[in-house]
């Protein structure tokens, strides 16, 4: 004969579906990542097949750097505002994410590595590294979907863990896609530390696993957060699609410019 009271049974029936839903969180993120898989976006394919002269234009590369670096900066900065990770153990785990991005040996960071990678292929960078600061200041140099992403990042990251998870589970896909696209024009590009170190040490995969693990711990303790966490992840994923769309518009302008010059000289 069970010693569980009727009240206990009722509580168990209410809790069980929630627990099952929380257990499904990594599956939901996996589905979201596949639906919004960055490498499916035309930008990467169009960049790889762009005329070599157009792809090597310093101003063009500077525009690609500006938009991509702005999006990456927005998420790196927003990580510092992640909620629900205030216990000593969780702060320790969050610190490792900070170190991986901003505490590389010799005072290096992923931000500086990315800028060097672009400068090494001839990019004329629009902004100095230290000009990537507050979202609104940065958005003055952007526009469209890129500015929207930068504005959203801090807001979404600071209210739930879903946006962080969405970005982390997709990051290795777009990094590989970008490295491959620009390597079609600059074979050495994928060997830059920004890419090579992340790939060899599986930094992005580790971050993806950590974001899911930590978020699932939080949701297990606070299952009421599940719905908002998934919804914010979807908003972030849609905004990231916009970044690739914005970048593809830059590629399309570069693609049209040679024909415009030919028409003007005819």
N, C-alpha and C positions, 0 to 999 in steps of 0.2 A: 504494500500500500504506500503510495507516494505521500511524503510529508509536505509537499508544496501546497500552500494555501490557494484558495480561489483567487485572491488578490495577486499572488505571485504568478499564477498562470496567465492572468490578464496582462500583467506587466510584460511577461515573456512574449506573449503574442504581439504586443505592440513593439517591442524592441527587436524581435527577430527580423522582420522585413527591413528595418533600418540597417541592421548589421549586414544583411545580405547586400543591400544597396551600397554600403561603404566598401564591402569586399569587391564590388564591381567597379569601383572608381578607376583602377588602373586599366581595366578593359575599356571603359568610356574614354579615357585619355588616348588609348591606342587607336580607337576608332576615329577620334577627332583628328589625331595626327595623320592618319591615312587619308581622311577626307580633305585635309588642308595640307597635304604633303608638299612642301615648297618646290621640290624638284619637278613637280608636274606643271609648274607655271611656265608660260612661254619665255619669260625673261631669260632664263638660263640657256635655253636652246638658241634663242635669237642672239644672245651675246656671243655664244660660241661660233655662230655662223656669220657674224658681222664682218664686213670687209676689214682686212688687217690694218689698212691705213686708218680707217675710222676708229677701230678699236685701240689703236696706239696713240690717238690724239690726246695730249696731256690734259686738255680742258675736259674732254669727255671722261677720261679716267678720274679726274678730280670730282666731277659730278657724281659718278658712281660711288666713289669713296665717301663723299659727303652724306649721301642718303643712307648708305649701308652703315657707315660708322655712327650716324645719328641714331639709327634704330638700335644698334648694338649698345651704344652708350646709354640710351634710355632704359634698356632692360638691366644693364649692369648697375646703374645707379639706383633703379627701383628695387633691386634685391635687398638693399639696405633697409627698406621699409616693410618687409614681409611681416604680416601679423601672426599671432598665435605661436610664436617660437621663442617665448620669453624665459622658459626654464633654463637652468644652467646647461643641461645636457643638449637641449635643442639649440641654444645659443652657440655651443661648441660646434655643432654640426653646421650651423649657418655660417660660422666663421670660416670653415674650410672652403665654402663656396666663394667667399670674399677673397681668400688667399689665392685660390686657383685663378681668379680673374685679375686681381689687383695687387697681389703680393708675390710676383714671380722673382726669381733670383736676380740680384743686382738692381733692385728697384724697378724692374720692368713690369709691364702690364699687357694684357691682351689689346688694350686700346693703342698703346704705343707700337706694339708688334704689327697691328693691322695697318697703321699709317706708314710704317717703314716698308711693309710689303707693297703698298701702292706706290710709294715714292720710288722704290726700286724698279718699277716697270714704267716710270716716267710720269706719274700722275702729278698734275699741278693742283695741290690740295687747296680747297676754297678756304678752309679754316685751320688755324693752328690747333694743336691737340687741346690746349687749355681753354680754348673757346667753346668746347663742348661742355656746357654747364647746365644751367637751369632750363627746363623744358621750353618755356616761353621765349627765352633768349635764343635758343637753338631754332625754334620754329620760325623765327624771323628770317632765317636763311633757307627755309624749306618751303613746303606748300603741299596742297593736296593730301594724298593718302599718307605720305611720309610724315607730315606735320601732325596728322590725326593720330598716327601710331605713337609718336613721341608724347603727345598730350595724354593719351590713354594709359601709357605704361605705368607711370607713377600712381595714378588714381586706382587702377585695377590691382596692381601688385600690393598696394597698401590695404586693400579691403578683403582680399581672399587669396588663397594659395593656388587657385586654379590657373590664373594667367601664367604664373611662374612655371607650373607643370607643363602647360601647353607649349611654351617657348622651349623649355629644356628637352622635351621629348622629340621636338622637331629640329633642334639645332644642328645635329650632326648631318642630317639630310641636306640642309641648305649650305652648310660649310663645304661639304663634298661637291655639291652641284656648282657652287661658285668657284671653287678651286679648279674643277674640270673645265668650266666655261672659259675662264681667263687663261688657263694653261693651253688652250687651243691657239692662243696668240702669244703667250709668254710661257714657254715650257717649264721655266724655273719657278713659276709662281707657287705651285703646290708645295715646293720645298721650303718656302718661307716658314719661320718658326710658328707664326700664328696658326698655320694649318698643320705643319708636320708634327709639332709637339702635341697638339690636341689629338691628332689621329693616332700617333704612336702610343700615347699614354691613355687613350680612350677617355679623355676628360669630359667630353660632352655626354657620352654614354653613362659615365659615372654620375654626372649631374642629373641626368634624366632619372636614373634609378633612385638617387637620393631624394629628389623632389617628390616622386611618387611615394616613397617609403615614409617620409616625414609627413606628407599631407594625409596619408592614410592613417597614421597615428593620431593626428589631430582630429580627423573625421570620426575615428572610432570613439574618441572621447566626447566629441561634440557633433553627433550625426545630423543635427539640425542645420549644420553649415553645408551639407552636401549639395543641395540644389543650387545655392548661390555660387558655390565653388565651381560646379560644372558650367553654369551659365556664364560666369566671368571668363572661364577658359575658352568658351566658344567665341565670346566677343574679342578676346585677344587673338585667337587664331584667324578670325575674319579680318582683323586689323592688319595682321602680318601679311595676309594675301594682298592687301592694299600696298604694302611696301614693295612687293615684287611687281605689282602692276605699275607703280610709279617708276620703278627702275626700268621696266620695259618701255615706258614712254620715252625715257632718255635714250634708250637704244634705238627706238624707232626714229627719233629726231636725227640721231647720228647716221642712220641708214639713209635718210632722205637727203642729207646735206650734200653728198657727192653728186647726186642727180641735179640738185638745185644749182650747184656750181657749174655743172656741165651746161645746163640750160642757160645760165647767165652769160657764159662765154660763147655760146653758139651764135 
